[in-house]
């Protein structure tokens, strides 16, 4: 399988475009000669018979008009693509969208007694990790499901999910046997 160094390709394209843009800019101030190609900016062109070509001003205006129209058309296409395709799915995140208190996750690394571990969780369609510590300072093995109780100074304090869930289920009133 062929792999490309995309950063090098983009950097090369940027460099070539920059050099060509600088050359085009500088050629507007005078005469730049590249081999047999001569650029004369701002002068009248002399025809084959020695006279000044008529209508040069009209063709310059036509070229300017076509340039403006094609530039506006290109900018419109780029604007449409950005606003309708790329930005259509964007939304402003609120602090509640990134809060992890109450989030259930799985430990990717166990938490040693009095130490810290790592929890993996999904939020807003993305996978995240957080540094975690148990609330009671006890150890929890790798792979256990935990729930975030609070977050302080970048560390999430967790409890085992099964203990938390049993505590919630155990506190519900007993159901009537007839139901």
CNS distance restraints for C-alpha pairs under 8 A (distance, minus, plus):
assign (resid   5 and name CA) (resid   9 and name CA) 6.51 0.50 0.50
assign (resid   6 and name CA) (resid  10 and name CA) 6.09 0.50 0.50
assign (resid   7 and name CA) (resid  11 and name CA) 6.03 0.50 0.50
assign (resid   8 and name CA) (resid  12 and name CA) 6.02 0.50 0.50
assign (resid   9 and name CA) (resid  13 and name CA) 6.23 0.50 0.50
assign (resid  10 and name CA) (resid  14 and name CA) 6.08 0.50 0.50
assign (resid  11 and name CA) (resid  15 and name CA) 6.10 0.50 0.50
assign (resid  12 and name CA) (resid  16 and name CA) 6.13 0.50 0.50
assign (resid  13 and name CA) (resid  17 and name CA) 6.06 0.50 0.50
assign (resid  14 and name CA) (resid  18 and name CA) 6.04 0.50 0.50
assign (resid  15 and name CA) (resid  19 and name CA) 6.18 0.50 0.50
assign (resid  16 and name CA) (resid  20 and name CA) 6.16 0.50 0.50
assign (resid  17 and name CA) (resid  21 and name CA) 6.00 0.50 0.50
assign (resid  18 and name CA) (resid  22 and name CA) 6.19 0.50 0.50
assign (resid  19 and name CA) (resid  23 and name CA) 6.21 0.50 0.50
assign (resid  20 and name CA) (resid  24 and name CA) 6.08 0.50 0.50
assign (resid  21 and name CA) (resid  25 and name CA) 6.10 0.50 0.50
assign (resid  22 and name CA) (resid  26 and name CA) 6.09 0.50 0.50
assign (resid  23 and name CA) (resid  27 and name CA) 5.98 0.50 0.50
assign (resid  24 and name CA) (resid  28 and name CA) 6.72 0.50 0.50
assign (resid  25 and name CA) (resid  29 and name CA) 7.61 0.50 0.50
assign (resid  26 and name CA) (resid  30 and name CA) 7.43 0.50 0.50
assign (resid  27 and name CA) (resid  31 and name CA) 6.28 0.50 0.50
assign (resid  27 and name CA) (resid  32 and name CA) 5.62 0.50 0.50
assign (resid  27 and name CA) (resid  39 and name CA) 7.13 0.50 0.50
assign (resid  27 and name CA) (resid  41 and name CA) 7.64 0.50 0.50
assign (resid  28 and name CA) (resid  41 and name CA) 5.88 0.50 0.50
assign (resid  29 and name CA) (resid  41 and name CA) 7.44 0.50 0.50
assign (resid  30 and name CA) (resid  40 and name CA) 7.03 0.50 0.50
assign (resid  30 and name CA) (resid  41 and name CA) 6.60 0.50 0.50
assign (resid  31 and name CA) (resid  38 and name CA) 7.29 0.50 0.50
assign (resid  31 and name CA) (resid  39 and name CA) 5.80 0.50 0.50
assign (resid  31 and name CA) (resid  40 and name CA) 5.52 0.50 0.50
assign (resid  31 and name CA) (resid  41 and name CA) 7.12 0.50 0.50
assign (resid  32 and name CA) (resid  38 and name CA) 6.51 0.50 0.50
assign (resid  32 and name CA) (resid  39 and name CA) 5.87 0.50 0.50
assign (resid  32 and name CA) (resid  40 and name CA) 7.71 0.50 0.50
assign (resid  33 and name CA) (resid  37 and name CA) 6.07 0.50 0.50
assign (resid  33 and name CA) (resid  38 and name CA) 4.84 0.50 0.50
assign (resid  33 and name CA) (resid  39 and name CA) 6.51 0.50 0.50
assign (resid  34 and name CA) (resid  38 and name CA) 6.48 0.50 0.50
assign (resid  44 and name CA) (resid  52 and name CA) 6.63 0.50 0.50
assign (resid  44 and name CA) (resid  53 and name CA) 7.58 0.50 0.50
assign (resid  44 and name CA) (resid  56 and name CA) 7.71 0.50 0.50
assign (resid  45 and name CA) (resid  52 and name CA) 6.16 0.50 0.50
assign (resid  45 and name CA) (resid  53 and name CA) 6.29 0.50 0.50
assign (resid  46 and name CA) (resid  50 and name CA) 5.73 0.50 0.50
assign (resid  46 and name CA) (resid  51 and name CA) 5.77 0.50 0.50
assign (resid  46 and name CA) (resid  52 and name CA) 4.90 0.50 0.50
assign (resid  46 and name CA) (resid  53 and name CA) 6.21 0.50 0.50
assign (resid  47 and name CA) (resid  51 and name CA) 5.61 0.50 0.50
assign (resid  47 and name CA) (resid  52 and name CA) 6.03 0.50 0.50
assign (resid  47 and name CA) (resid  53 and name CA) 5.76 0.50 0.50
assign (resid  55 and name CA) (resid  59 and name CA) 6.36 0.50 0.50
assign (resid  56 and name CA) (resid  60 and name CA) 6.20 0.50 0.50
assign (resid  57 and name CA) (resid  61 and name CA) 6.29 0.50 0.50
assign (resid  58 and name CA) (resid  62 and name CA) 6.26 0.50 0.50
assign (resid  59 and name CA) (resid  63 and name CA) 6.10 0.50 0.50
assign (resid  60 and name CA) (resid  64 and name CA) 6.11 0.50 0.50
assign (resid  61 and name CA) (resid  65 and name CA) 6.10 0.50 0.50
assign (resid  62 and name CA) (resid  66 and name CA) 6.15 0.50 0.50
assign (resid  63 and name CA) (resid  67 and name CA) 6.03 0.50 0.50
assign (resid  64 and name CA) (resid  68 and name CA) 6.15 0.50 0.50
assign (resid  65 and name CA) (resid  69 and name CA) 6.18 0.50 0.50
assign (resid  66 and name CA) (resid  70 and name CA) 6.03 0.50 0.50
assign (resid  67 and name CA) (resid  71 and name CA) 5.97 0.50 0.50
assign (resid  68 and name CA) (resid  72 and name CA) 6.12 0.50 0.50
assign (resid  69 and name CA) (resid  73 and name CA) 6.11 0.50 0.50
assign (resid  70 and name CA) (resid  74 and name CA) 6.10 0.50 0.50
assign (resid  71 and name CA) (resid  75 and name CA) 6.11 0.50 0.50
assign (resid  72 and name CA) (resid  76 and name CA) 6.01 0.50 0.50
assign (resid  73 and name CA) (resid  77 and name CA) 6.30 0.50 0.50
assign (resid  74 and name CA) (resid  78 and name CA) 6.32 0.50 0.50
assign (resid  75 and name CA) (resid  79 and name CA) 6.03 0.50 0.50
assign (resid  76 and name CA) (resid  80 and name CA) 5.99 0.50 0.50
assign (resid  77 and name CA) (resid  81 and name CA) 6.14 0.50 0.50
assign (resid  78 and name CA) (resid  82 and name CA) 6.19 0.50 0.50
assign (resid  79 and name CA) (resid  83 and name CA) 6.03 0.50 0.50
assign (resid  80 and name CA) (resid  84 and name CA) 5.71 0.50 0.50
assign (resid  80 and name CA) (resid  85 and name CA) 7.66 0.50 0.50
assign (resid  81 and name CA) (resid  85 and name CA) 5.27 0.50 0.50
assign (resid  81 and name CA) (resid  86 and name CA) 6.71 0.50 0.50
assign (resid  82 and name CA) (resid  86 and name CA) 4.99 0.50 0.50
assign (resid  82 and name CA) (resid  87 and name CA) 5.87 0.50 0.50
assign (resid  83 and name CA) (resid  87 and name CA) 5.12 0.50 0.50
assign (resid  83 and name CA) (resid  88 and name CA) 6.27 0.50 0.50
assign (resid  84 and name CA) (resid  88 and name CA) 5.34 0.50 0.50
assign (resid  85 and name CA) (resid  89 and name CA) 7.74 0.50 0.50
assign (resid  86 and name CA) (resid  90 and name CA) 7.61 0.50 0.50
assign (resid  93 and name CA) (resid  97 and name CA) 6.02 0.50 0.50
assign (resid  93 and name CA) (resid  98 and name CA) 7.65 0.50 0.50
assign (resid  94 and name CA) (resid  98 and name CA) 7.28 0.50 0.50
assign (resid  95 and name CA) (resid  99 and name CA) 6.33 0.50 0.50
assign (resid  97 and name CA) (resid 124 and name CA) 7.52 0.50 0.50
assign (resid  98 and name CA) (resid 123 and name CA) 7.61 0.50 0.50
assign (resid 100 and name CA) (resid 148 and name CA) 6.71 0.50 0.50
assign (resid 100 and name CA) (resid 151 and name CA) 7.79 0.50 0.50
assign (resid 101 and name CA) (resid 147 and name CA) 7.90 0.50 0.50
assign (resid 101 and name CA) (resid 148 and name CA) 5.07 0.50 0.50
assign (resid 101 and name CA) (resid 149 and name CA) 5.62 0.50 0.50
assign (resid 101 and name CA) (resid 150 and name CA) 5.44 0.50 0.50
assign (resid 101 and name CA) (resid 151 and name CA) 6.82 0.50 0.50
assign (resid 102 and name CA) (resid 147 and name CA) 5.95 0.50 0.50
assign (resid 102 and name CA) (resid 148 and name CA) 5.11 0.50 0.50
assign (resid 102 and name CA) (resid 149 and name CA) 6.04 0.50 0.50
assign (resid 102 and name CA) (resid 150 and name CA) 7.94 0.50 0.50
assign (resid 103 and name CA) (resid 121 and name CA) 7.46 0.50 0.50
assign (resid 103 and name CA) (resid 147 and name CA) 5.61 0.50 0.50
assign (resid 103 and name CA) (resid 148 and name CA) 5.52 0.50 0.50
assign (resid 104 and name CA) (resid 121 and name CA) 6.72 0.50 0.50
assign (resid 104 and name CA) (resid 145 and name CA) 6.91 0.50 0.50
assign (resid 104 and name CA) (resid 146 and name CA) 5.69 0.50 0.50
assign (resid 104 and name CA) (resid 147 and name CA) 4.41 0.50 0.50
assign (resid 104 and name CA) (resid 148 and name CA) 6.60 0.50 0.50
assign (resid 104 and name CA) (resid 161 and name CA) 7.35 0.50 0.50
assign (resid 105 and name CA) (resid 119 and name CA) 5.98 0.50 0.50
assign (resid 105 and name CA) (resid 120 and name CA) 5.48 0.50 0.50
assign (resid 105 and name CA) (resid 121 and name CA) 4.52 0.50 0.50
assign (resid 105 and name CA) (resid 122 and name CA) 7.62 0.50 0.50
assign (resid 105 and name CA) (resid 145 and name CA) 5.63 0.50 0.50
assign (resid 105 and name CA) (resid 146 and name CA) 5.52 0.50 0.50
assign (resid 105 and name CA) (resid 147 and name CA) 6.38 0.50 0.50
assign (resid 106 and name CA) (resid 119 and name CA) 5.45 0.50 0.50
assign (resid 106 and name CA) (resid 120 and name CA) 5.41 0.50 0.50
assign (resid 106 and name CA) (resid 121 and name CA) 6.64 0.50 0.50
assign (resid 106 and name CA) (resid 143 and name CA) 5.71 0.50 0.50
assign (resid 106 and name CA) (resid 144 and name CA) 5.68 0.50 0.50
assign (resid 106 and name CA) (resid 145 and name CA) 4.48 0.50 0.50
assign (resid 106 and name CA) (resid 146 and name CA) 6.11 0.50 0.50
assign (resid 107 and name CA) (resid 117 and name CA) 7.31 0.50 0.50
assign (resid 107 and name CA) (resid 118 and name CA) 5.75 0.50 0.50
assign (resid 107 and name CA) (resid 119 and name CA) 4.31 0.50 0.50
assign (resid 107 and name CA) (resid 120 and name CA) 6.22 0.50 0.50
assign (resid 107 and name CA) (resid 141 and name CA) 7.72 0.50 0.50
assign (resid 107 and name CA) (resid 142 and name CA) 5.32 0.50 0.50
assign (resid 107 and name CA) (resid 143 and name CA) 4.92 0.50 0.50
assign (resid 107 and name CA) (resid 144 and name CA) 5.61 0.50 0.50
assign (resid 107 and name CA) (resid 145 and name CA) 6.47 0.50 0.50
assign (resid 107 and name CA) (resid 146 and name CA) 7.23 0.50 0.50
assign (resid 108 and name CA) (resid 117 and name CA) 7.77 0.50 0.50
assign (resid 108 and name CA) (resid 118 and name CA) 5.65 0.50 0.50
assign (resid 108 and name CA) (resid 119 and name CA) 5.62 0.50 0.50
assign (resid 108 and name CA) (resid 120 and name CA) 6.33 0.50 0.50
assign (resid 108 and name CA) (resid 142 and name CA) 5.87 0.50 0.50
assign (resid 108 and name CA) (resid 143 and name CA) 6.04 0.50 0.50
assign (resid 109 and name CA) (resid 117 and name CA) 5.43 0.50 0.50
assign (resid 109 and name CA) (resid 118 and name CA) 5.31 0.50 0.50
assign (resid 109 and name CA) (resid 119 and name CA) 7.23 0.50 0.50
assign (resid 109 and name CA) (resid 141 and name CA) 7.63 0.50 0.50
assign (resid 109 and name CA) (resid 142 and name CA) 5.01 0.50 0.50
assign (resid 109 and name CA) (resid 143 and name CA) 7.40 0.50 0.50
assign (resid 110 and name CA) (resid 117 and name CA) 5.58 0.50 0.50
assign (resid 110 and name CA) (resid 118 and name CA) 7.29 0.50 0.50
assign (resid 110 and name CA) (resid 139 and name CA) 7.53 0.50 0.50
assign (resid 110 and name CA) (resid 140 and name CA) 5.78 0.50 0.50
assign (resid 110 and name CA) (resid 141 and name CA) 4.52 0.50 0.50
assign (resid 110 and name CA) (resid 142 and name CA) 3.94 0.50 0.50
assign (resid 110 and name CA) (resid 143 and name CA) 7.39 0.50 0.50
assign (resid 111 and name CA) (resid 115 and name CA) 6.04 0.50 0.50
assign (resid 111 and name CA) (resid 116 and name CA) 5.28 0.50 0.50
assign (resid 111 and name CA) (resid 117 and name CA) 4.48 0.50 0.50
assign (resid 111 and name CA) (resid 118 and name CA) 7.62 0.50 0.50
assign (resid 111 and name CA) (resid 132 and name CA) 7.72 0.50 0.50
assign (resid 111 and name CA) (resid 133 and name CA) 6.71 0.50 0.50
assign (resid 111 and name CA) (resid 134 and name CA) 7.47 0.50 0.50
assign (resid 111 and name CA) (resid 139 and name CA) 5.27 0.50 0.50
assign (resid 111 and name CA) (resid 140 and name CA) 5.13 0.50 0.50
assign (resid 111 and name CA) (resid 141 and name CA) 6.39 0.50 0.50
assign (resid 111 and name CA) (resid 142 and name CA) 7.35 0.50 0.50
assign (resid 112 and name CA) (resid 116 and name CA) 6.63 0.50 0.50
assign (resid 112 and name CA) (resid 117 and name CA) 7.41 0.50 0.50
assign (resid 112 and name CA) (resid 138 and name CA) 7.20 0.50 0.50
assign (resid 112 and name CA) (resid 139 and name CA) 4.60 0.50 0.50
assign (resid 112 and name CA) (resid 140 and name CA) 6.70 0.50 0.50
assign (resid 112 and name CA) (resid 141 and name CA) 7.95 0.50 0.50
assign (resid 113 and name CA) (resid 137 and name CA) 5.73 0.50 0.50
assign (resid 113 and name CA) (resid 138 and name CA) 4.68 0.50 0.50
assign (resid 113 and name CA) (resid 139 and name CA) 4.25 0.50 0.50
assign (resid 113 and name CA) (resid 140 and name CA) 7.85 0.50 0.50
assign (resid 114 and name CA) (resid 133 and name CA) 7.66 0.50 0.50
assign (resid 114 and name CA) (resid 134 and name CA) 7.82 0.50 0.50
assign (resid 114 and name CA) (resid 137 and name CA) 4.69 0.50 0.50
assign (resid 114 and name CA) (resid 138 and name CA) 6.35 0.50 0.50
assign (resid 114 and name CA) (resid 139 and name CA) 7.25 0.50 0.50
assign (resid 115 and name CA) (resid 133 and name CA) 6.47 0.50 0.50
assign (resid 115 and name CA) (resid 137 and name CA) 7.44 0.50 0.50
assign (resid 115 and name CA) (resid 139 and name CA) 7.96 0.50 0.50
assign (resid 116 and name CA) (resid 131 and name CA) 6.67 0.50 0.50
assign (resid 116 and name CA) (resid 132 and name CA) 5.52 0.50 0.50
assign (resid 116 and name CA) (resid 133 and name CA) 4.75 0.50 0.50
assign (resid 116 and name CA) (resid 134 and name CA) 7.79 0.50 0.50
assign (resid 117 and name CA) (resid 131 and name CA) 5.84 0.50 0.50
assign (resid 117 and name CA) (resid 132 and name CA) 5.24 0.50 0.50
assign (resid 117 and name CA) (resid 133 and name CA) 6.36 0.50 0.50
assign (resid 118 and name CA) (resid 129 and name CA) 6.62 0.50 0.50
assign (resid 118 and name CA) (resid 130 and name CA) 5.66 0.50 0.50
assign (resid 118 and name CA) (resid 131 and name CA) 4.79 0.50 0.50
assign (resid 118 and name CA) (resid 132 and name CA) 5.59 0.50 0.50
assign (resid 119 and name CA) (resid 129 and name CA) 5.44 0.50 0.50
assign (resid 119 and name CA) (resid 130 and name CA) 5.29 0.50 0.50
assign (resid 119 and name CA) (resid 131 and name CA) 6.48 0.50 0.50
assign (resid 119 and name CA) (resid 132 and name CA) 6.44 0.50 0.50
assign (resid 120 and name CA) (resid 127 and name CA) 7.09 0.50 0.50
assign (resid 120 and name CA) (resid 128 and name CA) 5.74 0.50 0.50
assign (resid 120 and name CA) (resid 129 and name CA) 4.45 0.50 0.50
assign (resid 120 and name CA) (resid 130 and name CA) 6.67 0.50 0.50
assign (resid 121 and name CA) (resid 127 and name CA) 5.85 0.50 0.50
assign (resid 121 and name CA) (resid 128 and name CA) 5.42 0.50 0.50
assign (resid 121 and name CA) (resid 129 and name CA) 6.23 0.50 0.50
assign (resid 122 and name CA) (resid 126 and name CA) 5.55 0.50 0.50
assign (resid 122 and name CA) (resid 127 and name CA) 4.48 0.50 0.50
assign (resid 122 and name CA) (resid 128 and name CA) 5.98 0.50 0.50
assign (resid 123 and name CA) (resid 127 and name CA) 6.44 0.50 0.50
assign (resid 123 and name CA) (resid 128 and name CA) 7.16 0.50 0.50
assign (resid 130 and name CA) (resid 155 and name CA) 7.39 0.50 0.50
assign (resid 130 and name CA) (resid 156 and name CA) 6.98 0.50 0.50
assign (resid 131 and name CA) (resid 154 and name CA) 7.37 0.50 0.50
assign (resid 131 and name CA) (resid 155 and name CA) 5.42 0.50 0.50
assign (resid 131 and name CA) (resid 156 and name CA) 6.22 0.50 0.50
assign (resid 132 and name CA) (resid 155 and name CA) 5.52 0.50 0.50
assign (resid 132 and name CA) (resid 156 and name CA) 4.66 0.50 0.50
assign (resid 132 and name CA) (resid 157 and name CA) 5.66 0.50 0.50
assign (resid 132 and name CA) (resid 158 and name CA) 6.60 0.50 0.50
assign (resid 133 and name CA) (resid 137 and name CA) 7.15 0.50 0.50
assign (resid 133 and name CA) (resid 155 and name CA) 6.91 0.50 0.50
assign (resid 133 and name CA) (resid 156 and name CA) 6.29 0.50 0.50
assign (resid 133 and name CA) (resid 157 and name CA) 4.96 0.50 0.50
assign (resid 133 and name CA) (resid 158 and name CA) 6.18 0.50 0.50
assign (resid 134 and name CA) (resid 138 and name CA) 6.31 0.50 0.50
assign (resid 134 and name CA) (resid 139 and name CA) 7.35 0.50 0.50
assign (resid 134 and name CA) (resid 140 and name CA) 7.80 0.50 0.50
assign (resid 134 and name CA) (resid 157 and name CA) 5.31 0.50 0.50
assign (resid 134 and name CA) (resid 158 and name CA) 4.93 0.50 0.50
assign (resid 134 and name CA) (resid 159 and name CA) 6.03 0.50 0.50
assign (resid 135 and name CA) (resid 157 and name CA) 5.37 0.50 0.50
assign (resid 135 and name CA) (resid 158 and name CA) 5.83 0.50 0.50
assign (resid 135 and name CA) (resid 159 and name CA) 6.46 0.50 0.50
assign (resid 140 and name CA) (resid 144 and name CA) 7.07 0.50 0.50
assign (resid 140 and name CA) (resid 160 and name CA) 7.91 0.50 0.50
assign (resid 144 and name CA) (resid 160 and name CA) 7.16 0.50 0.50
assign (resid 145 and name CA) (resid 160 and name CA) 6.10 0.50 0.50
assign (resid 145 and name CA) (resid 161 and name CA) 5.44 0.50 0.50
assign (resid 145 and name CA) (resid 162 and name CA) 7.54 0.50 0.50
assign (resid 146 and name CA) (resid 158 and name CA) 6.04 0.50 0.50
assign (resid 146 and name CA) (resid 159 and name CA) 5.48 0.50 0.50
assign (resid 146 and name CA) (resid 160 and name CA) 4.36 0.50 0.50
assign (resid 146 and name CA) (resid 161 and name CA) 4.51 0.50 0.50
assign (resid 146 and name CA) (resid 162 and name CA) 7.89 0.50 0.50
assign (resid 147 and name CA) (resid 158 and name CA) 5.37 0.50 0.50
assign (resid 147 and name CA) (resid 159 and name CA) 5.59 0.50 0.50
assign (resid 147 and name CA) (resid 160 and name CA) 6.35 0.50 0.50
assign (resid 147 and name CA) (resid 161 and name CA) 5.47 0.50 0.50
assign (resid 147 and name CA) (resid 164 and name CA) 7.84 0.50 0.50
assign (resid 148 and name CA) (resid 156 and name CA) 6.16 0.50 0.50
assign (resid 148 and name CA) (resid 157 and name CA) 5.78 0.50 0.50
assign (resid 148 and name CA) (resid 158 and name CA) 4.44 0.50 0.50
assign (resid 148 and name CA) (resid 159 and name CA) 6.76 0.50 0.50
assign (resid 149 and name CA) (resid 156 and name CA) 7.40 0.50 0.50
assign (resid 149 and name CA) (resid 157 and name CA) 5.72 0.50 0.50
assign (resid 149 and name CA) (resid 158 and name CA) 5.41 0.50 0.50
assign (resid 149 and name CA) (resid 159 and name CA) 7.01 0.50 0.50
assign (resid 150 and name CA) (resid 156 and name CA) 5.89 0.50 0.50
assign (resid 150 and name CA) (resid 157 and name CA) 5.46 0.50 0.50
assign (resid 150 and name CA) (resid 158 and name CA) 7.38 0.50 0.50
assign (resid 151 and name CA) (resid 155 and name CA) 5.59 0.50 0.50
assign (resid 151 and name CA) (resid 156 and name CA) 4.26 0.50 0.50
assign (resid 151 and name CA) (resid 157 and name CA) 5.99 0.50 0.50
assign (resid 152 and name CA) (resid 156 and name CA) 6.48 0.50 0.50
assign (resid 152 and name CA) (resid 157 and name CA) 7.84 0.50 0.50
assign (resid 159 and name CA) (resid 163 and name CA) 7.37 0.50 0.50
assign (resid 159 and name CA) (resid 164 and name CA) 6.83 0.50 0.50
assign (resid 160 and name CA) (resid 164 and name CA) 6.27 0.50 0.50
assign (resid 161 and name CA) (resid 165 and name CA) 5.90 0.50 0.50
assign (resid 162 and name CA) (resid 166 and name CA) 5.97 0.50 0.50
assign (resid 163 and name CA) (resid 167 and name CA) 6.10 0.50 0.50
assign (resid 164 and name CA) (resid 168 and name CA) 6.33 0.50 0.50
assign (resid 165 and name CA) (resid 169 and name CA) 6.08 0.50 0.50
assign (resid 166 and name CA) (resid 170 and name CA) 5.63 0.50 0.50
assign (resid 167 and name CA) (resid 171 and name CA) 6.18 0.50 0.50
assign (resid 168 and name CA) (resid 172 and name CA) 6.84 0.50 0.50
assign (resid 175 and name CA) (resid 179 and name CA) 7.33 0.50 0.50
